Structures are given as C-alpha cells and as structure tokens.
Amino acid sequence: MRDSVTHSLVDIRGLKIGATVFAPGEKPRDIEIVHGVDLTLEKGKVLGLIGESGAGKSTIGLSTLAYGRGGIKITGGEIFINGEDILKDSTSDLRNLRGRKVTYVSQSAAASFNPSKRLMDQIVESCLSHGLCSRKDAERRAIRLFEKLGLPEPETFGNRYPHQVSGGQLQRAMTAMALCPEPDLVIFDEPTTALDVTTQIDVLASIKEAIRETGVGAIYITHDLAVVAQVSDHIMVLQHGRMVEYGTTDQIINNPCEDYTRALVSIRSTIHDETPSRGQPVLKLENVSARYRGLNFDVVKNVSVEIHPSQTLAVVGESGSGKSTLARVMTGLLPARDGTITFNGDILPTALEDRSKEQLRELQMIYQMADVAMNPRQTIETIIGRPLEFYFGMKGAEKRARVVELLDEIELGEGFLKRYPAELSGGQKQRVCIARALAAKPRLIICDEVTSALDPLVADGILKLLLNLQEIEQVSYLFITHDIATVRAIADMIAVMYQGNVVRYGAKSKVLSPPFDDYTDLLLSSVPDMRLGWLEDVISTRKMDSAGN
C-alpha cells in the first residue's frame, strides 16, 4: 500500500527494471538493470539524474511513461503520477498519459522529427491527437513557446522543415513540442549533449525559462554534472542501476558525500602540462584552402598550422567551423584546393589515391562513433590484426602476440580477443579503435571528437590512456573537439577555428590566456562551470554586453 504523498507529482517506490540478454551460443537470461530505486518529484521542480552510460538514467526516465525500450521490462515497484498508479493503467489510460500528461525530449532532435513534415504540423500533433484544443489554439500555444524559447521569427518559424533550422533551434523546437500539450511532467533526456557549448548555453537558458514560466515538473537526464547544476533543484546520482547519492543541487556540487560523486565533481580539473616543440614538424599546413564539390566558396580558408613530434594540437570550434573538414583535407579524403601539406619533411599528395602505402600507414585516424567504425561481425582480434597484416604482413602467432600487446597497452587484455564489438562498452570500443590505429605504428593520429559520445569518467580514462600511449609510442595527435575541458586535459598547442578560418593559434597557455578575440572569448565563457548560478551570470553578462553595443 502506498504512503500518502498526495502533493507529489512523481512518486516512485522500489523500482526494478529488467531485460532479457541474448548472447551468442548461450541461452537467453534475465538480468536486472535497475535495482529498487526510489524518487519523488514535486510540481514545478526539476530533478537531475546523472551517471555514466548504463547507469539506468534513461530507463528510469522512460518508466514514468510506463515504457521500456528494446525489450526492457518494469519488473517491480510502483510508479505514481499525480497519485495515479500508472503500472495498473489500461492501454487507453497509458495513451492518455503519454504525450499529454508526460512528454519526452530526446537527445537527438534531428532523428526525432519527420523530415517530410513542417515543424508546426509535428509540434501541434499531440495537442490535436489528444483533443486538447483546436488547431488554431494549438498553433497559438506553439508560437508563444517559440517566443519563450528564443526561436527566430516565431510567427513563421513553424512553416520550416527540420533541415531548414540549426541543431540548437531544432532542439528548442522539440522542447516546444513537449510543452505544447501543457503536460505535468517533461523528461529531458540529454537534450544538449550533441550541441556545441555556444549553442548549449542558449538551449539551456531557454529550457530553464520555459520550465519556470509553465510550472511544469521535469526530470533532466545527463552525464554532465556542470550542466545539470544549472537547471535542477535536486540531483540523484546513479551507478549500475542503483542510487549512489541524492540531495539538493547545492549539496551534491559543493559537499558530495560519496567517492563516485566526488569523482564526477572533480573530473573537469584535469590539466596536461605542455610539451615543448622540438625537431621539425611531423605535419605542416601552409595556406591550405578547400571546398566541397558543388560549392562556390571555401569551407577551409588559408589555414596554416603545424604539429611537432609527441605533441598534441587541439583544433577547437563550434559545429560547422571546419574542424572535421580540415581532418578530411589532411587525410586526402577532400583534396586541398590551394596550399601545401608537408608530412615528415615531404610534400604530401593532396588526394588519398596518390599517397604511398607508407604515407597512409603513418597517418591514422580515430573516429567519433566507435559503434559504426568497426565491423560488428568481426572479433576484436580480427579488427586490430587487419592493419598488422596489411602494413607489415604479420600472420599467425606473430600477429596474435602483437594484438595481445596492443590490448595490454589499452588496458583491456587477452580476454577480449574473441569478443565482438556488441559485447563491449562505449569506452572499451573506443579503446579498440585506438589499438587499431596504433597497430600501424603511425607518426600522427587524427582524433575526431573521440570522447564527445562518452561519459565524463570514461572520457577521462580515454584521455589519460592517449597521453600514456603518446609517451610510450612517441606519436603525435591532432585532436578535434568542441570541449574546452578536453583541450585543457590533453593539448600542447591549440588552433581555434571559426567559419573555416583559424582565428587564434599557439601554445595552450597563450591561447587560453587573455586578451581574447571575440570568438575565443565567447567559446571559453560558454563552458559550463560547476557552480550554482553560473548560467544566469553568463546570460546577464551577455545581455549587458549586447546593450553596450
């Protein structure tokens, strides 16, 4: 029997969630992934759920819709929304709950909108399907939300298609879609993780303002403690499906009790000491420009940078600034239109097909999404062993011995030889991609956002591994990222890119020290600080700067 807590919007008691696991060659087995979690949420308040991947954050959030994705099942406990036990609801009651009383904002707005329908049609759909109001009134609600969320031209914004707006605007449009039915509860599932820090500021501020004005309750799911600190009243820290710590945002940030929480709080403090430049550059770009076929303008413009032995050059900037395009130019996937690229003292052919096997071997790349960078049907031994056979002709026992050495270097070990990518965590997959790149014995590895999809503690482990391997293998890195905390943790040199140009370049200590150019100042000021009130301070400062101009 439930205790009487009539004023709680959400009251979850002893929540248990399980799943059935199907492993190759084994019988299906049931596992428990959420172990007896309790939580309450008052109306108009925000609860932050934080923890690493697999902690159960999204699973718990979706349980408030009585929903489990991918075969996940609620196996025990009680879930009350406004005093109603939703686990006992009929199918029709659940339809009335989902999209009306409880709504959901996913991490990837781009994957959540129908590209063939205008935004307005999708944003008002829930209101119309639940019979909440007329089409005209629903559109009025949507336009008011567009205004609150700071979207351009609110009266006509809904006439656009998803591809006609930026990622940040689309994420705010999804927030408008969730708020349009005037729900009691909104689940925000990593709504800013895929956004640049400059865009994230605007979206966070918009979400916080919309929550305040509408009085809706919210569960905000993220792995970034600095972000959740800006919007939450209380925070619950999760690990392996269990609650580690729960408290007010102030207590969790400033006085955490548990070791795991303290690790999350301190994760942004890692700083790598600069390695001085020595010897001739491994890679040197001089006045390099490039454009994609069909465009009449350059997307990389007159770029000149260099990377020295055992150094890391971080290329930082917002989405669309030209970071990954620059990497494509270096690898020959996008031939430079102008300028020269010198590698190991020799002029590097601009096109991939014109480069020698030795040049290909010495310049390797690690991609952002390890999930799609490996063949899911190949074992880890095969994946890491391919470059050993291709570049060095290794076979049999010799190849296996070297694969084991590489697995030891990335701190996984021989036990992973026969595993498949699906049997690894996100961090383990990225480590395998690092080992595959190292197998070629390169002089330079291009790391394209290799930690952006990982949780902070896992990402920190990857960064420390890369630094350790750099010392062992004497390899240089080009590290592409939009995360300034990552730059501080790994870089020796920094190139700040904006609209295809390098606007600031030099040693890390110089680039991250004032005086700043306008864009670098904006970029650095947009990095979330683990401090209560930081978001309001940044918005206030920008409003004053705007008024002064």
C-alpha positions in Angstrom: 0.0 0.0 0.0 1.3 3.4 -1.0 2.1 6.0 1.7 0.0 9.2 1.3 2.1 11.8 -0.5 -0.7 13.5 -2.4 1.2 16.6 -3.4 4.0 14.7 -5.2 3.9 14.9 -9.0 6.1 11.8 -9.3 6.4 9.1 -6.6 8.5 6.0 -7.4 8.9 3.3 -4.9 11.3 0.3 -5.2 11.5 0.5 -9.0 13.0 -2.6 -10.5 13.6 -2.9 -14.3 15.0 -6.0 -16.1 15.9 -7.2 -19.6 16.5 -10.4 -21.4 20.0 -10.9 -22.7 20.7 -12.9 -25.8 24.4 -13.9 -26.1 25.9 -16.0 -29.0 25.9 -19.6 -28.1 24.1 -19.1 -24.8 20.6 -19.5 -23.6 18.6 -16.2 -23.1 18.9 -15.0 -19.5 17.1 -12.3 -17.5 19.1 -9.6 -15.8 18.1 -6.7 -13.5 19.4 -3.3 -14.6 17.6 -1.0 -12.1 17.7 -2.2 -8.5 14.9 -0.9 -6.3 15.2 2.9 -6.9 13.0 5.4 -5.0 12.4 9.0 -6.0 9.9 11.8 -5.6 9.4 15.0 -7.6 7.2 17.9 -6.6 5.3 20.0 -9.1 7.3 22.8 -10.7 10.6 21.3 -9.6 13.5 19.8 -11.6 15.2 16.6 -10.6 18.6 15.8 -12.3 19.5 12.2 -13.0 23.2 11.8 -13.5 25.6 8.9 -14.0 27.6 7.1 -16.6 26.3 5.2 -19.6 24.3 2.1 -18.4 23.6 3.7 -15.0 19.8 3.5 -15.7 19.1 7.2 -16.2 17.1 7.0 -19.4 15.5 3.7 -18.3 14.2 5.3 -15.1 13.1 8.4 -17.0 11.1 6.4 -19.6 9.5 4.4 -16.7 7.4 7.5 -15.9 5.7 6.7 -19.2 5.3 3.1 -18.2 7.6 2.3 -21.1 10.7 0.2 -21.6 12.5 0.3 -24.9 14.4 -2.5 -26.5 12.7 -5.3 -24.6 13.3 -3.7 -21.2 10.5 -4.5 -18.7 9.4 -3.0 -15.4 9.6 -6.0 -13.1 8.8 -4.5 -9.7 7.9 -1.4 -7.6 5.3 1.3 -8.0 5.1 4.5 -10.2 2.6 7.2 -9.3 2.0 10.2 -11.5 -0.3 12.7 -9.7 -1.4 9.9 -7.4 -2.3 7.6 -10.2 -0.6 4.1 -10.3 0.4 4.1 -14.0 1.6 0.5 -13.9 -2.1 -0.5 -13.3 -3.4 1.7 -16.2 -5.2 0.2 -19.2 -3.8 0.7 -22.7 -6.2 3.6 -23.2 -5.1 5.3 -20.0 -1.5 5.0 -21.0 -2.3 6.6 -24.3 -3.8 9.5 -22.4 -0.7 9.7 -20.2 1.9 9.6 -23.0 2.2 12.8 -24.9 -0.4 14.6 -22.7 0.5 14.3 -19.0 4.0 13.2 -19.5 6.2 14.2 -22.5 9.7 13.4 -23.7 12.6 15.4 -25.2 15.2 13.1 -26.7 18.9 13.7 -27.2 18.8 13.8 -31.0 16.2 16.2 -32.3 17.4 15.6 -35.8 16.5 11.9 -35.6 13.2 12.6 -33.8 11.5 14.9 -36.4 9.9 13.7 -39.6 12.0 15.4 -42.4 9.0 15.4 -44.8 6.7 17.4 -42.5 6.7 21.1 -41.4 7.7 21.7 -37.8 4.3 23.2 -36.9 2.5 20.1 -38.0 4.6 18.0 -35.7 4.6 20.3 -32.8 0.8 20.6 -32.5 0.2 16.9 -33.3 0.0 15.8 -29.7 -2.5 18.5 -28.8 -4.7 17.5 -31.7 -4.5 13.7 -31.2 -5.5 14.1 -27.6 -8.3 16.5 -28.4 -6.8 19.2 -26.1 -7.7 22.2 -28.3 -8.4 23.3 -31.8 -5.7 23.5 -34.5 -5.8 27.3 -34.2 -5.4 27.3 -30.4 -2.6 24.7 -30.7 -0.7 26.9 -33.1 -1.1 29.9 -30.8 0.4 27.8 -28.0 3.3 26.8 -30.3 4.0 30.4 -31.3 4.0 31.5 -27.7 6.5 28.8 -26.9 8.7 29.8 -29.9 8.9 33.2 -28.4 9.7 31.9 -24.9 12.4 29.6 -26.3 14.0 32.5 -28.3 13.4 31.0 -31.8 13.7 33.3 -34.7 10.5 34.8 -36.4 8.1 32.9 -34.1 5.0 33.7 -36.2 6.5 31.8 -39.2 9.1 29.5 -37.7 6.7 26.6 -37.7 6.5 26.8 -41.5 10.0 25.5 -41.9 11.1 21.9 -42.3 13.6 20.3 -39.9 16.5 20.6 -42.3 16.0 24.3 -42.6 16.9 25.1 -39.0 20.1 24.7 -36.9 20.7 21.9 -34.4 20.2 24.2 -31.5 16.9 25.6 -33.0 15.7 22.1 -33.7 16.4 21.1 -30.0 14.4 24.1 -28.8 11.6 23.2 -31.3 11.5 19.7 -29.7 11.1 21.3 -26.3 8.2 23.4 -27.7 6.6 20.1 -28.9 6.9 18.6 -25.4 5.5 21.7 -23.7 2.7 22.4 -26.2 0.2 19.9 -24.6 0.8 21.7 -21.3 1.9 18.4 -19.6 2.5 17.9 -15.9 5.9 16.3 -16.4 8.7 16.5 -19.1 11.6 14.1 -19.4 14.6 15.8 -20.8 17.0 13.0 -22.0 20.5 14.5 -22.7 18.9 17.4 -24.6 22.2 19.4 -25.0 24.8 16.6 -25.2 25.1 16.8 -29.0 25.3 20.6 -29.1 28.3 22.9 -29.1 28.9 24.8 -25.9 27.9 28.1 -27.5 24.6 26.6 -28.7 24.1 24.7 -25.4 24.0 28.0 -23.5 21.0 29.2 -25.4 19.2 25.9 -25.3 19.8 25.5 -21.5 18.6 29.1 -20.8 15.5 28.5 -22.9 14.7 25.2 -21.2 15.1 26.7 -17.8 13.0 29.8 -18.6 10.2 27.6 -20.1 10.1 25.4 -17.1 9.9 28.4 -14.8 7.1 30.1 -16.8 5.0 27.0 -17.4 5.4 25.5 -13.9 5.9 22.0 -15.3 7.9 19.4 -13.4 10.9 17.9 -15.1 13.4 15.1 -14.9 16.7 16.2 -16.6 18.9 13.3 -17.6 22.6 13.9 -18.4 26.1 12.7 -17.7 27.4 16.3 -17.3 27.2 17.5 -13.7 28.0 21.1 -14.6 25.1 21.2 -17.0 22.5 19.7 -14.6 23.7 22.0 -11.9 22.3 24.9 -13.9 18.7 23.6 -14.1 18.0 21.2 -11.3 16.6 21.7 -7.7 17.7 18.2 -6.7 20.1 15.7 -8.1 20.2 11.9 -7.9 23.5 10.2 -8.8 23.2 6.7 -10.3 25.6 3.9 -10.9 24.9 0.4 -12.2 21.2 0.9 -11.7 21.5 1.9 -8.1 21.2 5.3 -6.3 24.6 6.4 -5.1 23.6 9.8 -3.7 20.7 12.1 -3.6 20.5 15.7 -2.4 19.9 19.3 -3.2 22.0 20.6 -6.1 24.0 22.8 -3.7 24.9 19.8 -1.5 25.8 17.5 -4.4 28.0 20.1 -6.1 29.6 21.7 -3.0 29.6 18.9 -0.4 29.3 15.4 -2.1 29.4 12.5 0.3 30.3 9.6 -1.9 33.5 8.9 -3.7 31.8 8.4 -7.1 30.1 11.7 -6.8 33.3 13.4 -5.8 35.0 11.9 -8.9 32.2 13.4 -11.1 32.6 16.8 -9.5 36.4 16.9 -9.9 36.6 15.4 -13.4 37.0 18.8 -15.1 40.1 19.7 -13.2 42.5 17.5 -15.2 45.1 19.7 -17.0 48.0 18.4 -19.1 51.3 20.2 -18.9 52.5 21.5 -22.3 55.2 19.5 -24.2 57.6 22.0 -25.8 58.0 21.9 -29.6 61.2 20.1 -30.8 62.6 19.0 -34.1 61.0 19.5 -37.5 57.2 19.3 -37.6 55.6 15.9 -38.3 52.8 17.7 -40.2 52.8 21.3 -41.5 49.9 23.0 -43.3 50.7 26.2 -45.2 47.9 28.4 -46.5 45.6 25.4 -47.1 42.1 26.0 -48.5 39.5 23.5 -49.6 35.9 23.3 -50.7 33.3 20.6 -51.3 32.2 19.8 -54.9 29.3 22.0 -56.0 30.1 24.8 -53.6 31.5 28.2 -54.8 33.2 29.0 -51.6 35.9 27.5 -49.4 35.0 25.7 -46.2 38.6 25.7 -45.0 40.3 29.1 -45.7 44.0 29.7 -45.8 44.9 27.5 -42.8 48.5 27.3 -41.5 49.3 25.1 -38.5 51.9 22.5 -37.6 52.3 19.5 -35.3 55.6 18.6 -33.7 56.8 15.1 -32.5 55.0 13.8 -29.4 52.8 16.9 -29.3 49.0 17.3 -29.4 47.4 20.0 -31.5 43.8 20.6 -30.5 41.5 22.1 -33.1 38.6 23.6 -31.4 35.4 25.4 -32.6 31.7 25.1 -32.9 29.9 22.8 -35.3 30.4 24.0 -38.9 33.7 25.8 -38.1 35.7 23.5 -40.4 37.4 21.2 -37.8 36.4 17.8 -39.3 36.8 19.2 -42.9 40.4 20.1 -42.0 40.9 16.5 -40.9 39.5 15.3 -44.3 41.9 17.5 -46.1 44.9 16.1 -44.1 43.8 12.5 -44.8 43.3 13.2 -48.5 39.6 12.5 -48.5 39.0 16.1 -49.5 41.9 17.3 -51.7 43.1 20.8 -50.8 42.3 23.4 -53.5 45.3 25.5 -52.5 48.3 25.5 -50.2 50.7 22.7 -49.3 50.8 19.9 -46.7 54.2 18.7 -45.6 54.4 15.3 -43.7 57.7 14.0 -42.3 59.5 16.6 -44.4 57.9 15.6 -47.7 55.1 17.3 -49.7 52.1 15.2 -49.2 49.9 14.5 -52.3 46.5 16.2 -51.7 44.4 13.2 -52.9 44.2 9.9 -51.0 44.8 7.7 -54.0 48.0 9.5 -54.8 49.6 8.7 -51.4 52.0 5.8 -50.9 51.3 2.9 -48.6 53.9 4.2 -46.2 52.2 7.6 -46.0 48.9 6.0 -45.4 50.4 3.9 -42.6 52.0 6.9 -40.8 48.8 9.0 -40.8 45.9 7.2 -39.0 42.5 8.3 -37.8 40.2 7.5 -34.8 36.6 8.4 -35.3 33.9 9.9 -33.0 31.5 7.0 -33.1 33.3 3.8 -32.3 30.0 1.9 -32.8 30.0 2.5 -36.6 33.8 2.4 -37.0 34.1 -1.4 -36.5 32.7 -4.4 -38.4 30.1 -5.9 -35.9 30.7 -9.3 -37.4 34.5 -9.4 -36.7 36.2 -10.3 -33.4 38.4 -7.8 -31.7 41.4 -9.9 -32.7 40.5 -9.6 -36.4 39.8 -5.8 -36.1 43.1 -5.0 -34.5 45.0 -7.6 -36.6 44.0 -6.2 -40.0 46.5 -3.3 -40.1 49.2 -5.6 -38.8 48.7 -7.9 -41.8 48.1 -5.1 -44.3 51.1 -3.0 -43.4 53.6 -5.5 -42.0 52.5 -8.9 -43.4 52.1 -10.4 -39.9 50.2 -13.7 -39.7 49.5 -16.4 -37.2 51.2 -16.5 -33.8 53.2 -13.3 -34.5 50.1 -11.3 -35.3 48.2 -12.6 -32.3 51.1 -11.8 -30.0 51.2 -8.2 -31.3 47.4 -7.9 -30.9 47.7 -9.1 -27.3 50.5 -6.5 -26.7 48.2 -3.8 -28.1 45.3 -5.0 -25.9 47.6 -4.8 -22.9 48.6 -1.2 -23.9 45.0 -0.1 -24.0 44.3 -1.8 -20.6 41.9 -4.5 -21.9 44.0 -7.7 -22.1 43.9 -11.0 -23.9 40.5 -11.9 -22.6 39.0 -9.5 -25.2 40.5 -11.4 -28.3 37.3 -13.4 -29.2 34.8 -10.7 -28.2 32.6 -8.9 -30.7 32.0 -5.1 -30.7 28.5 -5.6 -29.3 29.9 -7.2 -26.2 31.9 -4.1 -25.3 31.0 -0.8 -23.6 31.4 2.5 -25.3 34.7 3.2 -23.7 36.0 -0.3 -24.5 35.0 0.1 -28.1 36.9 3.4 -28.4 40.0 1.7 -26.8 39.9 -0.9 -29.5 39.8 1.8 -32.2 42.8 3.4 -30.6 44.6 0.0 -30.6 43.7 -0.5 -34.3 45.3 2.9 -35.1 48.4 2.2 -33.1 48.8 -1.2 -34.8 50.0 0.7 -37.9 52.8 2.4 -35.9 51.8 5.9 -37.1 53.7 9.1 -36.7 50.4 11.0 -36.4 46.9 10.1 -35.3 43.9 12.3 -36.0 41.3 12.0 -33.2 38.0 13.4 -34.3 35.7 14.0 -31.3 36.8 10.7 -29.8 35.4 11.4 -26.4 32.3 13.5 -27.1 30.0 10.5 -27.1 31.4 9.1 -23.8 30.6 9.8 -20.2 33.0 12.1 -18.3 34.7 9.4 -16.2 35.0 7.1 -19.3 36.2 10.0 -21.4 38.8 11.0 -18.8 40.1 7.4 -18.8 40.5 7.6 -22.6 42.3 10.9 -22.4 44.7 9.6 -19.8 45.3 6.5 -22.0 46.1 8.6 -25.0 48.6 10.6 -23.1 50.2 7.5 -21.7 50.4 5.9 -25.2 51.8 9.1 -26.6 54.7 8.7 -24.2 55.2 5.1 -25.0 54.8 5.2 -28.8 56.2 8.8 -29.4 53.1 9.5 -31.5 51.6 13.0 -32.2 47.9 13.8 -32.1 45.6 16.2 -33.9 42.7 16.3 -31.5 39.4 17.7 -32.9 36.9 18.8 -30.2 34.4 21.5 -29.2 35.0 20.7 -25.5 37.4 23.2 -23.8 37.8 20.9 -20.7 39.1 18.2 -23.1 41.5 20.7 -24.6 42.9 21.6 -21.2 43.3 17.9 -20.4 45.3 16.9 -23.5 46.6 19.8 -25.7 50.0 21.3 -26.1 49.0 23.6 -29.0 45.6 25.0 -29.9 44.0 26.2 -33.1 40.6 27.9 -32.7 38.5 27.7 -35.9 35.5 29.9 -36.8 33.8 29.8 -40.2 36.7 27.9 -41.8 39.4 30.3 -40.5 42.0 29.8 -37.8 41.2 32.8 -35.6 43.7 32.0 -32.8 46.7 29.7 -32.7 49.6 28.9 -30.4 50.7 27.2 -27.2 47.8 26.2 -24.9 48.9 28.6 -22.2 48.9 31.5 -24.7 45.6 30.7 -26.4 43.7 30.2 -23.1 45.1 33.4 -21.6 43.7 37.0 -22.2 43.4 39.2 -24.1 41.0 37.2 -26.3 39.5 37.8 -29.7 35.6 38.0 -29.6 35.0 34.4 -30.7 37.5 32.7 -28.4 36.1 34.8 -25.5 32.6 33.5 -26.4 33.8 29.9 -26.7 35.6 30.0 -23.3 32.8 31.8 -21.5 30.3 29.2 -22.7 32.0 26.2 -21.0 29.7 25.2 -18.1 31.1 25.9 -14.7 30.3 23.6 -11.8 28.8 26.5 -9.9 25.3 27.4 -9.0 24.1 30.5 -10.8 26.7 30.3 -13.5 24.1 30.2 -16.3 22.3 33.3 -15.0 25.6 35.1 -14.7 26.6 34.3 -18.3 23.2 35.3 -19.7 23.2 38.6 -17.7 26.8 39.4 -18.8 25.8 38.8 -22.5 22.7 41.0 -22.2 24.8 43.8 -20.7 27.4 43.4 -23.5 24.7 43.5 -26.1 23.1 46.6 -24.6 26.5 48.3 -24.5 27.0 47.6 -28.2 
